[in-house]
Structures are given as C-alpha cells and as structure tokens.
Amino acid sequence: MSSCVSSSVRLTDVKFSSTYNEQWCAMEIPASTQPSLVRASSSSTPAGVAFERHYCVNELAQLWGLSEKTIRRIFNNEPGVIKWESTETRFKRGYTTLRIPETVVQRVHRKLRKAG
C-alpha cells in the first residue's frame, strides 16, 4: 500500500478576510484600485468580456463614493451585468449577487456624465 502525498494548502497558510464583502469580492487582486481607462479591442468579443475585470457592488461603491444600494439601483437592469439570484422561499429571503464588467462600468459612467 503506497501513501499518497499531495501538495495541499494548510489552513495556516491561507489568510481569511475579516469581513464578508472582502471575502466574496476578491475575484481578482488588481494592481491598482482604479479601473483602467484604455479599452481593449478584444473586449468587444464575448471571450474578451469574460476575461476582463469584474467589479462587485462593494468595490464600485468605494470607488465612486456612493452607497451599495445606489450602485445596485444604477446597475440592476443594465445589459452586460452578471446576476446570480436565489429565489425567495417561504422561509428564506432571496439574494442577488451582481458582477459588473469594466466595459459596463465605463459605459454607465459616460452615460451619467453626459446626463449631469
């Protein structure tokens, strides 16, 4: 009988975040907290959009200086935003998680800037 040696991660090596939002918003660790303003030509294809930076509601609220509720209202019905929803049941309330691609953030920012 041979023993199987695997390269697993020990719990002491993993840093756990102290808050709920930091734990779930850490999809990608950016080099900078500011979004890049240069639009890549490949982001117009579906594959390009899949690999671009996606923001959670908390991150955009901090970047724009708005509340999470306001960010949710702005991006809720915006095309291109990824939504995960769990429907409400008799005993549990429903939850909606939003992931907002960088191109959508830039488009909405331009639209809001023109309106203001």
C-alpha positions as CSV (number, residue, x, y, z in Angstrom):
1,M,0.0,0.0,0.0
2,S,1.6,3.3,-1.1
3,S,0.9,6.6,0.7
4,C,-0.3,9.4,-1.4
5,V,1.5,12.7,-0.9
6,S,-0.3,15.7,-2.2
7,S,0.6,19.4,-2.3
8,S,-2.3,20.7,-0.3
9,V,-2.6,24.1,1.3
10,R,-2.5,24.2,5.0
11,L,-5.1,26.3,6.9
12,T,-2.2,28.2,8.5
13,D,-1.0,29.3,5.0
14,V,-4.4,30.8,4.0
15,K,-5.3,34.3,5.0
16,F,-9.0,34.7,5.7
17,S,-10.6,38.1,5.4
18,S,-12.4,39.5,8.4
19,T,-15.4,40.9,6.6
20,Y,-18.0,39.2,4.5
21,N,-17.7,41.5,1.5
22,E,-13.9,41.3,1.2
23,Q,-14.1,37.5,1.2
24,W,-16.6,37.4,-1.7
25,C,-15.3,40.4,-3.7
26,A,-11.8,39.1,-4.0
27,M,-12.3,37.6,-7.5
28,E,-9.1,39.3,-8.7
29,I,-6.4,41.2,-6.9
30,P,-5.9,44.3,-9.0
31,A,-2.5,46.0,-9.4
32,S,-4.4,49.3,-8.8
33,T,-7.8,50.1,-7.3
34,Q,-8.6,52.4,-10.2
35,P,-10.2,51.0,-13.4
36,S,-8.1,51.2,-16.5
37,L,-9.4,53.7,-18.9
38,V,-7.9,52.1,-22.0
39,R,-10.5,49.9,-23.8
40,A,-9.0,46.7,-25.2
41,S,-10.0,45.8,-28.7
42,S,-10.6,42.2,-27.7
43,S,-13.2,43.1,-25.1
44,S,-15.9,43.5,-27.7
45,T,-15.9,39.8,-28.3
46,P,-17.7,37.6,-25.7
47,A,-14.4,35.9,-24.8
48,G,-12.8,39.3,-24.2
49,V,-15.6,40.3,-21.9
50,A,-15.2,37.1,-19.9
51,F,-11.6,37.8,-19.0
52,E,-11.9,41.5,-18.3
53,R,-12.1,42.9,-14.7
54,H,-15.4,42.4,-13.0
55,Y,-16.4,44.6,-10.0
56,C,-18.7,43.7,-7.1
57,V,-21.1,46.2,-5.7
58,N,-18.9,46.9,-2.7
59,E,-15.9,47.8,-4.8
60,L,-17.8,50.2,-7.1
61,A,-19.4,51.8,-4.1
62,Q,-16.0,52.6,-2.6
63,L,-14.5,53.7,-6.0
64,W,-17.4,56.1,-6.8
65,G,-18.2,57.2,-3.2
66,L,-21.8,56.0,-3.3
67,S,-23.8,53.6,-1.2
68,E,-24.1,49.9,-2.2
69,K,-27.9,50.5,-2.6
70,T,-27.3,53.3,-5.1
71,I,-24.9,51.1,-7.1
72,R,-27.4,48.3,-7.2
73,R,-30.1,50.6,-8.5
74,I,-27.8,52.0,-11.2
75,F,-26.6,48.6,-12.5
76,N,-29.6,46.4,-11.7
77,N,-31.2,46.4,-15.2
78,E,-28.0,47.3,-17.2
79,P,-27.2,45.0,-20.1
80,G,-24.0,43.0,-19.6
81,V,-24.2,42.8,-15.8
82,I,-23.9,39.2,-14.5
83,K,-26.6,38.3,-11.9
84,W,-26.8,35.3,-9.6
85,E,-30.2,35.1,-8.0
86,S,-31.6,32.8,-5.4
87,T,-35.4,33.0,-5.3
88,E,-37.3,33.7,-2.2
89,T,-38.9,30.8,-0.5
90,R,-41.4,30.6,2.3
91,F,-38.7,30.7,5.0
92,K,-35.7,32.4,3.3
93,R,-35.4,35.7,1.5
94,G,-33.9,35.9,-2.0
95,Y,-30.4,37.1,-2.7
96,T,-29.0,38.8,-5.8
97,T,-25.2,39.0,-6.5
98,L,-24.0,41.3,-9.2
99,R,-20.7,41.3,-11.0
100,I,-20.2,44.3,-13.2
101,P,-17.7,44.1,-16.1
102,E,-15.3,47.1,-16.6
103,T,-16.7,47.9,-20.0
104,V,-20.2,48.3,-18.5
105,V,-18.8,50.5,-15.7
106,Q,-17.2,52.7,-18.3
107,R,-20.3,52.9,-20.4
108,V,-22.6,53.8,-17.5
109,H,-20.1,56.4,-16.2
110,R,-20.1,58.1,-19.7
111,K,-23.9,58.0,-19.7
112,L,-24.1,59.5,-16.2
113,R,-21.5,62.1,-17.1
114,K,-23.5,63.2,-20.1
115,A,-26.7,63.4,-18.2
116,G,-25.3,65.6,-15.4
